[in-house]
Amino acid sequence: MDEGKGIALSSKKGEEPGFTTRAIHDGQQAEEHTGAVSIPIFLTSTYKQVSPGTTKGYDYSRTDNPTREALEKSLASIEGAKHGLAFSSGMAAITAVSLLLRSGSKVLSSDDVYGGTYRLFNMILNNFGVAINMVDFSDVEAIEKEMSGNKYDMILIESPTNPLLKVYDIAEISALARKHHALLVVDNTFMSPYLQNPIKFGADIVVHSTTKYIGGHSDVIGGAIMLNDDSIYNRLKFIQNSTGAVPSPFDAWLTLRGIKTLSLRMRAHCDNAMEIFRYLAEKKEKGFVDRIYFPGNPGTKYNKIQVKQAKGYGGMISFSLNSPKAKEFAEALDLFTLGESLGGVESLVEIPALMTHQIIPRKEREARGITDGLIRLSVGIEEINDLINDLEKGFKKVFG
Ligand SMILES: Cc1ncc(COP(=O)(O)O)c(C=O)c1O
């Protein structure tokens, strides 16, 4: 990996089709009756049956819908998994996975996770007897000790984490999960299936907020689960149909449209984020920036792991200023829109402590490093000079 550049797009002769080919074609053959190249949006809730109980493969769109089915095949293919399931949001996908648990189950999770995941486990699932212990997975020996002393049913990690961009060794953690008979679930949202495939390193289940890089255009909310195991897939498909948080056919179509250009977008995100990292590193040398959190920061322990398991550093960077004026900095930007979410073609800026992670109690948040001064950037694919000029406005506003 060359600092996010030079990521291979092509497959070798005789190998299975490369990522971009699969992203454009898998699950999306031309439609049978009309030859439509773009999969039709099957806006139907129900289907005419041949005779009572005999269908042409579809009976009701919560259970199955051809547009969603195309998306699910595509999602499985790009993540290198046997099965894919699409949901109405990333949180719906994580909720479906958590319904594999039962009262008395215990989950070991990374302490740095999306605020909504924190909220789901600590403010909803706890009421149903599911316990969660959130720890830093950097120290694998400490995790091993914890797992030896306690029975956990599931490990749930993000890598890189949101918002501190910690990188965890998925292969090591999956070996631990296997040894202690826990399911390993990896939220791969920050990387996208183009940059990282946790199943290759032993993860049992991958989840995504497809709202982010997979959709890629900040126009649709969605979630996904990808996995290999047939029996867990059948349970999750049952949960999907029973709880009903499925995407509409139009949302499925929009997400499919995003997938076709995922590789191109990710390369541009990686290139731009690396340039912004260098720019921020210069600002750090000049004393304006205090800390930078980025998996592409060379020489860090996180960088070493990232190079092993991903083919790029992604488009997310967090940093703090040597000034308490993070809010003023964010407000001074124009191209970086002040907003939650990430992974779209347009750049976004946010203050996690006041926005995406405000649900975590202040004391707990600050103990983890999510201070009011932390700024998170989702670097888009605009022209890099324009993005840097925009950040310059923030530094001018705060430091004069
Ligand atoms: C890492 C991560 N996982 C899950 C989610 C939840 O996804 P959604 O907003 O699509 O429900 C988010 C949302 O920001 C996220 O950042």
The ligand as an SDF file (V2000), in Angstrom:
LIG
                    3D

 16 16  0  0  0  0  0  0  0  0999 V2000
  -19.4820    3.2170   12.4270 C   0  0  0  0  0  0  0  0  0  0  0  0
  -20.9640    3.3890   12.3250 C   0  0  0  0  0  0  0  0  0  0  0  0
  -21.7580    2.3260   12.4740 N   0  0  0  0  0  0  0  0  0  0  0  0
  -23.1070    2.4270   12.4000 C   0  0  0  0  0  0  0  0  0  0  0  0
  -23.7140    3.6400   12.1890 C   0  0  0  0  0  0  0  0  0  0  0  0
  -25.2250    3.7260   12.1420 C   0  0  0  0  0  0  0  0  0  0  0  0
  -25.6510    3.8310   10.8120 O   0  0  0  0  0  0  0  0  0  0  0  0
  -27.0440    4.5210   10.3740 P   0  0  0  0  0  0  0  0  0  0  0  0
  -26.9170    5.9730   10.6670 O   0  0  0  0  0  0  0  0  0  0  0  0
  -27.1340    4.1940    8.9060 O   0  0  0  0  0  0  0  0  0  0  0  0
  -28.1180    3.8720   11.1770 O   0  0  0  0  0  0  0  0  0  0  0  0
  -22.9330    4.7790   12.0320 C   0  0  0  0  0  0  0  0  0  0  0  0
  -23.5810    6.0910   11.8050 C   0  0  0  0  0  0  0  0  0  0  0  0
  -22.9650    7.1250   11.8380 O   0  0  0  0  0  0  0  0  0  0  0  0
  -21.5120    4.6520   12.1010 C   0  0  0  0  0  0  0  0  0  0  0  0
  -20.7070    5.7200   11.9780 O   0  0  0  0  0  0  0  0  0  0  0  0
  1  2  1  0
  2  3  1  0
  2 15  2  0
  3  4  2  0
  4  5  1  0
  5  6  1  0
  5 12  2  0
  6  7  1  0
  7  8  1  0
  8  9  2  0
  8 10  1  0
  8 11  1  0
 12 13  1  0
 12 15  1  0
 13 14  2  0
 15 16  1  0
M  END
$$$$
